[in-house]
Amino acid sequence: MLEDELALFEKSINEFGDKFRNGLSDNPSQVLGLRDAFKDSIRALSEKLSLKLKEEERMVETFLEYQNQLCKQNKLIQEKKDNLLKMIDEVKDKKQELEVLTANIQDLKEEYSRKKETISTANKANEERLKRLQKSADMYRDCLGLEIRKIHGDKLQFIFTSIDPKNPESPYMFSLSLNEARDYEVSDCSPHLECLAEFQEKVRKTNNFSAFLANIRKAFIATVYN
């Protein structure tokens, strides 16, 4: 729009120049009229250009304001984008932590299953071992005057009779259990035998349980005669 106005202004000047040259020698009053018309034209054009410049200034201010708002919006969008990327990274980290935790839980489950199987196998072995001991109880009771009872704490109580000829019903006893290492553990011996620890160590090495019981019975008999 400003370029059009300038072109129009240039056209008016050229027309004035033509009229001025053509009428300069013929009619001086016409020259004065042209001068006044030119001044009026210049004044009107100046006012019009001034208005145009003010409009252009307002347009520039408006543009700068929009540009400032756009910068603010872009900055806000970038901040939201950064926050979103940060949240995505946090979610990825949480996902990795969850995967690690899930793997740890699975390892614990597998370890628990292995330990459970080991305990179950050990319990079955203990049950079989106690059954064998119980099976031998009848034979020992008949041959050695021995009674075997299962008591509290997964222990077996061995009660010998026919030890003292003067009092054949008098009980001589001890308790037997298995420790964490699956070895024999002797306790609650009555009357107390000094050689009990030696017998216990020997049966752990040889696993000859019949000889162990025979040695204890002999030791009980020895206490009677001593």
C-alpha positions as CSV (number, residue, x, y, z in Angstrom):
1,M,0.0,0.0,0.0
2,L,2.8,2.4,0.8
3,E,4.5,1.7,-2.5
4,D,1.3,2.5,-4.3
5,E,1.0,5.8,-2.5
6,L,4.6,6.6,-3.4
7,A,4.0,5.8,-7.0
8,L,1.0,8.0,-7.0
9,F,3.0,10.8,-5.5
10,E,5.7,10.4,-8.1
11,K,3.1,10.5,-10.8
12,S,1.7,13.7,-9.3
13,I,5.1,15.4,-9.3
14,N,5.8,14.4,-12.9
15,E,2.4,15.8,-13.9
16,F,3.1,19.0,-12.0
17,G,6.5,19.2,-13.7
18,D,4.9,18.8,-17.2
19,K,2.2,21.4,-16.4
20,F,4.8,23.8,-14.9
21,R,7.0,23.6,-18.0
22,N,4.1,24.0,-20.4
23,G,2.5,27.0,-18.6
24,L,5.6,28.8,-17.2
25,S,6.0,31.2,-20.2
26,D,2.3,31.6,-21.1
27,N,0.5,32.4,-17.9
28,P,2.2,33.3,-14.5
29,S,-1.1,33.2,-12.6
30,Q,-1.6,29.7,-13.8
31,V,1.8,28.9,-12.4
32,L,0.8,30.2,-9.0
33,G,-2.4,28.2,-9.1
34,L,-0.4,25.1,-9.9
35,R,2.0,25.9,-7.1
36,D,-0.9,26.2,-4.6
37,A,-2.5,23.0,-6.0
38,F,0.9,21.3,-5.6
39,K,1.2,22.4,-2.0
40,D,-2.3,21.2,-1.2
41,S,-1.5,17.9,-2.9
42,I,1.7,17.6,-1.0
43,R,0.0,18.5,2.3
44,A,-2.8,15.9,1.7
45,L,-0.3,13.3,0.7
46,S,1.8,14.0,3.7
47,E,-1.2,13.6,6.0
48,K,-2.1,10.4,4.2
49,L,1.5,9.1,4.5
50,S,1.6,10.0,8.2
51,L,-1.6,8.0,8.7
52,K,0.0,5.1,6.8
53,L,3.2,5.3,8.8
54,K,1.2,5.2,12.0
55,E,-0.8,2.2,10.8
56,E,2.5,0.5,9.8
57,E,3.9,1.2,13.3
58,R,0.8,-0.3,14.9
59,M,1.2,-3.3,12.6
60,V,4.9,-3.6,13.6
61,E,3.9,-3.4,17.3
62,T,1.2,-6.0,16.8
63,F,3.7,-8.2,14.9
64,L,6.3,-7.8,17.7
65,E,3.6,-8.6,20.3
66,Y,2.5,-11.7,18.4
67,Q,6.2,-12.7,18.0
68,N,6.7,-12.3,21.8
69,Q,3.6,-14.4,22.5
70,L,4.8,-17.0,20.0
71,C,8.2,-17.1,21.8
72,K,6.5,-17.6,25.1
73,Q,4.3,-20.3,23.7
74,N,7.3,-22.0,22.1
75,K,9.2,-21.8,25.5
76,L,6.1,-23.3,27.3
77,I,5.9,-26.1,24.7
78,Q,9.6,-26.8,25.0
79,E,9.2,-27.0,28.8
80,K,6.3,-29.4,28.5
81,K,8.2,-31.4,26.0
82,D,11.2,-31.6,28.4
83,N,8.9,-32.6,31.2
84,L,7.3,-35.3,29.0
85,L,10.7,-36.7,28.1
86,K,11.7,-36.7,31.7
87,M,8.5,-38.6,32.6
88,I,9.2,-41.1,29.8
89,D,12.7,-41.7,31.1
90,E,11.3,-42.1,34.7
91,V,8.7,-44.6,33.3
92,K,11.5,-46.5,31.5
93,D,13.6,-46.6,34.8
94,K,10.5,-47.8,36.7
95,K,10.0,-50.5,34.0
96,Q,13.6,-51.6,34.3
97,E,13.3,-51.7,38.1
98,L,10.1,-53.7,37.8
99,E,11.8,-56.2,35.4
100,V,14.7,-56.5,37.9
101,L,12.3,-57.0,40.8
102,T,10.3,-59.6,38.8
103,A,13.5,-61.5,38.0
104,N,14.6,-61.4,41.7
105,I,11.1,-62.6,42.8
106,Q,11.4,-65.4,40.2
107,D,14.9,-66.3,41.6
108,L,13.5,-66.4,45.1
109,K,10.6,-68.6,44.1
110,E,13.0,-71.0,42.4
111,E,15.3,-71.0,45.4
112,Y,12.4,-71.5,47.7
113,S,11.2,-74.4,45.6
114,R,14.7,-76.0,45.7
115,K,14.9,-75.6,49.4
116,K,11.4,-76.9,49.9
117,E,12.4,-80.0,47.8
118,T,15.6,-80.4,49.8
119,I,13.7,-80.2,53.1
120,S,11.0,-82.6,51.8
121,T,13.7,-85.1,50.7
122,A,15.4,-84.7,54.1
123,N,12.1,-85.3,55.9
124,K,11.4,-88.3,53.9
125,A,14.9,-89.7,54.6
126,N,14.3,-89.0,58.3
127,E,11.0,-90.8,58.3
128,E,12.5,-93.8,56.5
129,R,15.3,-93.8,59.0
130,L,12.9,-93.6,62.0
131,K,10.8,-96.3,60.4
132,R,13.9,-98.6,60.2
133,L,14.7,-97.8,63.8
134,Q,11.1,-98.5,64.8
135,K,11.2,-101.8,62.9
136,S,14.2,-102.8,64.8
137,A,12.5,-102.0,68.1
138,D,10.5,-105.2,68.2
139,M,13.6,-107.3,67.7
140,Y,15.5,-105.3,70.3
141,R,12.7,-105.5,72.8
142,D,12.5,-109.3,72.6
143,C,16.2,-109.9,72.5
144,L,17.6,-107.2,74.7
145,G,14.6,-106.2,76.9
146,L,14.5,-102.9,75.0
147,E,11.5,-100.7,74.4
148,I,11.7,-97.7,72.0
149,R,9.2,-94.8,72.3
150,K,8.8,-91.7,70.2
151,I,8.7,-88.6,72.4
152,H,8.4,-84.8,72.0
153,G,11.0,-83.1,69.8
154,D,11.3,-85.9,67.2
155,K,13.3,-87.9,69.6
156,L,13.3,-91.7,70.3
157,Q,13.6,-92.9,73.9
158,F,15.4,-96.2,74.4
159,I,14.4,-98.0,77.6
160,F,16.4,-101.1,78.7
161,T,15.1,-103.6,81.2
162,S,16.5,-106.8,82.5
163,I,19.7,-105.0,83.4
164,D,19.7,-105.5,87.1
165,P,19.1,-109.2,88.1
166,K,17.7,-108.1,91.4
167,N,15.3,-105.7,89.8
168,P,14.7,-106.7,86.2
169,E,11.9,-104.2,85.6
170,S,14.1,-101.2,86.6
171,P,14.4,-98.9,83.5
172,Y,17.8,-97.8,82.1
173,M,17.2,-95.2,79.4
174,F,18.5,-92.6,77.0
175,S,17.1,-90.4,74.2
176,L,18.3,-90.2,70.6
177,S,17.7,-87.6,67.9
178,L,19.2,-86.3,64.6
179,N,20.9,-82.9,64.6
180,E,21.1,-80.5,61.7
181,A,24.0,-82.3,60.2
182,R,21.9,-85.5,60.2
183,D,24.2,-87.1,62.8
184,Y,23.0,-89.1,65.9
185,E,22.6,-86.9,69.1
186,V,22.4,-88.7,72.5
187,S,20.8,-87.0,75.5
188,D,18.9,-87.6,78.7
189,C,20.8,-90.7,79.7
190,S,19.7,-92.2,83.0
191,P,21.8,-93.3,84.8
192,H,24.6,-91.2,83.3
193,L,27.3,-93.0,81.4
194,E,30.8,-91.5,81.2
195,C,31.5,-93.3,78.0
196,L,28.4,-92.0,76.2
197,A,30.2,-89.3,74.2
198,E,32.6,-92.0,73.0
199,F,29.8,-94.3,71.9
200,Q,28.1,-91.4,70.1
201,E,31.2,-90.4,68.2
202,K,31.8,-94.1,67.2
203,V,28.2,-94.6,65.8
204,R,28.5,-91.4,63.8
205,K,31.6,-92.8,62.1
206,T,30.6,-96.4,61.6
207,N,26.8,-96.0,61.4
208,N,26.7,-99.4,63.2
209,F,23.6,-98.9,65.3
210,S,23.3,-102.4,66.6
211,A,26.8,-102.3,68.0
212,F,26.0,-98.9,69.5
213,L,23.0,-100.2,71.4
214,A,24.9,-103.3,72.5
215,N,27.7,-101.1,73.9
216,I,25.3,-98.9,75.8
217,R,23.5,-102.0,77.3
218,K,26.9,-103.4,78.4
219,A,27.7,-100.0,80.0
220,F,24.4,-100.0,81.9
221,I,25.1,-103.6,83.1
222,A,28.6,-102.5,84.2
223,T,27.0,-99.7,86.4
224,V,25.0,-102.4,88.2
225,Y,28.0,-104.5,89.0
226,N,30.2,-101.6,89.8
